[in-house]
Amino acid sequence: MKTESLNIVWLKRDIRTQDHEPLLRAEREEIPYRIIYLFEPSIIEYPDTSPRHLQFIYHSILTLNKTLSPFNRQIEVFYGEASDVFEHLKFHFDIKKIFSYQESGNRITWERDKIISVFCKNWDIQWIQSQRDGIIRGIKNRTDWNKHWHKVMHRPIIQNNYSISELNPLEHPFTLPEKLINNLEEYSILFQPPGEQNAWRYLKSFAAQRGFKYQKNISKPLESRTSCSRLSPYLAWGNLSVKQAFQFIGAHPNGKQNDRAFSAMLTRLHWHCHFIQKFEVECDYETVCINRGYELLIHSKNERFIEAWKTGTTGYPLVDACMRAVIQTGWINFRMRAMLVSFLTLNLDQDWREGTYHLAQQFLDYEPGIHYPQFQMQAGTTGINTVRLYNPVKNSQEYCPDGVFIKKWVPELSNVPLEHIHEPWKMTTMEQAFCDVIIGDDYPKPIVELKESAKLARDKIWGHKKHPAVQAEKKRLLNTHVNRINNELQEKRNSRT
Ligand SMILES: Cc1cc2nc3c(=O)[nH]c(=O)nc-3n(C[C@H](O)[C@H](O)[C@H](O)COP(=O)(O)OP(=O)(O)OC[C@H]3O[C@@H](n4cnc5c(N)ncnc54)[C@H](O)[C@@H]3O)c2cc1C
């Protein structure tokens, strides 16, 4: 059966044509190569995945195909488990090498990669996995990681060139089911447009002007939508490498006049990789408390609270506006994400695991390596970070003083006067009637009392910090991430070099 020798480039979270090491390596080989992407049923069905992720991937692939078509190349898409697809390919071709990036995903992708690794060993196929964005596989601590990362960020950008392929598109039984294709074809205009070209458009417009007020607006739910880089989905799905973004911003002529803003953004690119590196070492952070001592804390599950949080009907206007905005658009800024988590886990006293998959599905930029550690930091289960309680009323007054963002996403409150927009339940019945909203009827009353719930949360989380199990875990964590604090100081100095 086997006739042709073939190499494979397996795209994962690296859907781009430039600064792409696996594609470069495949081009250098004498054997022809095919580029594949796998829509794996087990991953599609996993609770962190949502149609918007798959749609972003699918449309990114379509744009890539346009770029590659002059070279008679395209991304060949399969619907099937990786092991079945590779088994099929191996049966029909003499596969010599598979090129891909290392994936720092959650347990399900980690386990899948272990199976593929065994498969490759059994069949004498070389699987060459390139390092992604300076993330090192399997390190025990952070000694020198920071230095390594900066070295990687300063390496030359890979200029990928493509030879013209003589292969015809492959016929195979792993075609996408029609129902799935119909779903993938859809794409809400409220989501950021996918693909490599759009990634560059966002990067360039940030450096050209949007980023000048980056720091001033970073926490404001409305203004941050234009002032932040909005690179996150492109970095998460690899339409852009972190190195491409780092070098472009670092060398941009506007950097001189916007030094603080651009440096702050570069620092966050470092955080991006720092968090993924953490997760790479312990992907159990998806389901287990970073500080295992917090597993001893009891939360009584309240379905009504969880549902209100998920649907943006808690009665706290900023919380609800943020949740509804992220459901509709796939993005909100860092502070608002942190506030949502703080509200669920501290004010509503719900286990952090009740919210992780919901937000993972909503975020167009879902990146397991950032999502779970960040979620746990805000929920206070790391035992090494200061726990912050975000008061949704204070945050509303400070970061959304004109109420425009709230009124956009919570239209029930669109006629509420400014003096009541942050706490509409304080209006008298007469005032409510004047602005066409009856609190408790058209818009919910607050589901918890803020002061009381904050005090309970503080006592519970802060009190638990002293528990011997938390203290013992803290030591273990500091040993693993011992160099973090030093690295962060160093990183601040290096970030604009
Ligand atoms: C609970 C929670 C969950 C989160 N989940 C994700 C996630 O799944 N994917 C994701 O990319 N970010 C996540 N973040 C981090 C952050 O909110 C987003 O990266 C940021 O809002 C993306 O917008 P931007 O691209 O305009 O960022 P910018 O502020 O312009 O920053 C540039 C890039 O730096 C990285 N970055 C920025 N802030 C952080 C941060 N605090 N930690 C790590 N990296 C950062 C991102 O890659 C971002 O694209 C989460 C934060 C919280 C509190």
The ligand as an ORCA input file, in Angstrom:
! r2SCAN-3c Opt
* xyz 0 1
  C      -9.552     34.855     35.138
  C      -8.677     35.257     33.984
  C      -8.603     34.441     32.873
  C      -7.797     34.792     31.798
  N      -7.754     33.955     30.718
  C      -6.966     34.265     29.670
  C      -6.911     33.404     28.542
  O      -7.560     32.357     28.485
  N      -6.115     33.778     27.492
  C      -5.376     34.937     27.525
  O      -4.675     35.238     26.547
  N      -5.401     35.739     28.599
  C      -6.175     35.467     29.662
  N      -6.205     36.304     30.751
  C      -5.256     37.437     30.816
  C      -5.713     38.790     30.246
  O      -6.942     39.157     30.773
  C      -5.784     38.785     28.710
  O      -4.575     38.290     28.193
  C      -5.945     40.184     28.149
  O      -7.122     40.768     28.654
  C      -6.008     40.098     26.630
  O      -6.236     41.341     26.048
  P      -5.136     42.040     25.124
  O      -4.685     41.096     24.077
  O      -5.685     43.330     24.652
  O      -3.969     42.243     26.166
  P      -2.825     43.333     26.316
  O      -3.040     44.009     27.618
  O      -2.702     44.165     25.122
  O      -1.523     42.420     26.514
  C      -0.806     41.839     25.413
  C      -0.762     40.342     25.563
  O      -0.118     39.997     26.782
  C      -0.747     38.843     27.363
  N      -1.319     39.211     28.662
  C      -1.918     40.371     29.004
  N      -2.270     40.355     30.295
  C      -1.890     39.156     30.777
  C      -1.973     38.539     32.049
  N      -2.483     39.162     33.104
  N      -1.484     37.290     32.208
  C      -0.925     36.635     31.150
  N      -0.816     37.167     29.926
  C      -1.289     38.410     29.733
  C      -1.817     38.405     26.383
  O      -1.292     37.432     25.523
  C      -2.118     39.679     25.628
  O      -2.633     39.443     24.344
  C      -7.026     35.989     31.851
  C      -7.117     36.808     32.966
  C      -7.936     36.447     34.026
  C      -8.024     37.357     35.209
*
